[in-house]
C-alpha cells in the first residue's frame, strides 16, 4: 500500500513536469504554480541516479553513503530528543493528572511553549554548547540539537498521556478504591495500562516531531554531521545540481518513517494482549 | 457481631447547594452473617448509594456504617469485603488469573500464593481451564464469573454486588443466580445485592429490602423464608410467587410502577 502511494506521488510529479508550465504559472497576478523545468523539479530517476554518484567531483564515496551517515547521525540525536521528550512529557502528564491545580496552571504555558518558533529558540539553546558546565559535565553542541527535538516531542506526549490518565473508567477507579490501593498503585496498575491506547498517537507525533526539531536545529545552527546540514549545503548547489538536495530531503523523510516505525513496534508490544478494533 | 450495621445513615450529594440531592435519608439496617440481602427499588431510591456507603466508596453525610463491627473505612482498608459491578470491569491487559490476582498483589502476596488462590477461586466459579485466557475472549457471563472470583479472592466475609447480572440474558442470568447461591453456601459469605429484578431478589435472598426514592428510604423488609436449598422447583413454587407478589405490592405502594415525572440518575 505504502509503496503504491509512493509510486503514485512519483507519477504525479512526472505528470506535472509533463503538463505543468515550464516557467511557473500565474493566477490573478500571483505566482503560485511551481516551475516544471528540470532545474526546479528534477526527474524522479535523476534523483535516484544521483544517489550512486559521488558527493562532488573527485570524491569516491557515492552520495548515498554520505547521506546515510548524516541520517544516522541525525537519527541518534532524534532518538535522544525523543527519549528526553517522552520522559519529560510523561512526568508532566503524571503531575497534571495528580494535581488538578498544576494542570490548570501549567497546561496553558505548555500550549504557549509550542507557539514559540523553533528557529528563534535554536540559537539560544545552541549557545549553551561549550559554555554551560554542570558539575564536571560540559554541555556538548549536539545535545542542544537533541534538546530542541525534545522540545517539540514532549508536548504531544504530555497531552496524550494526560488525556489517557484522566479518562480511566470510573468503575476501575472505584474497584481500586475498594482494594484500598494507593494513588501510586492505581497509577501503575490501572491508569497507565488503560492510557496506552491514547498515548500511542502522542508518541507517534513525538517521534516525527523530534526528527523535525533536530533537523531544524541543525539547519539553523549549522551543526555539522547531520542530514539537516546536508540539506542546506546541497540546496546552495541546487542550480548546478538540482537532484542533489532531494537525496538529503528523502533521507530526512526516511528518518521520520523509521522513528514512527519504532513507535509502531512499541505499540505492537504493549498492545499484544488487547482486543483490536482497528489495526494500525 | 453483625456483618453490616447501618444506623441513621444519610447521604446528600452537593449538600447545601440548590441542586442538592438527598440520595439516602435516615436509613437503619442490620445484616447478620450468612444472610443474603437484596436492595430493590425504582431509580433514585439510593440502593447503589447505600451499597457504596457500606463499601466506604462514599462518605456518609450523617450516620454510621459498621462492617464486621469495624467502621466502614477500616473494613475497606482491611479488605473485609469483595465487590462486583454490572460491568465485569476486567482489565484487558491482564489474563483472567492476573485479574483475579490483582487484589492479592496489592496486599503483597507472593506470586506462587497468588496464582494458587486464583486457581482455587476459578474452580469455585467453574472456570478452571480459563486461567490464561484474556478477558475479552470470554462471554459476558464468563466475564461476570471472573469478576465474582476476583471479589472472592481475598476470602472476604462480605460480598457487595451492584446489579452484577443486569447485563446478562435471562438464561445466563438464572444459571449465574444458581452459581452464586452455591458459592455463597460453600463459602458462607454474607451478600448485599442491588437489583432491579423482583424475581431475582426473591430467588436469591433471605430478606428483600424495598426502598423508595427522593429521598431514599427503606419502605419495607420482606422476609423471604424459602429455605437454603433453592433450585428450579423453587422458581416454580407457589411460595416463591407469593413472595414475588409481596415485593411487587410493596413497590406498587410507593408508586414504583407509575411513570416518574423527572427521572433521577441512579446513584
Interface residues (C-beta under 8 A of the other chain):
Chain A: X169 X171 X172 X174 X175 X177 X178 X179 X180 X181 X185 X189 X190 X193 X194 X196 X273 X274 X275
Chain B: X52 X55 X57 X76 X77 X79 X81 X82 X83 X85 X87 X89 X91 X92 X93 X94 X95 X102 X103 X105 X106 X134 X136
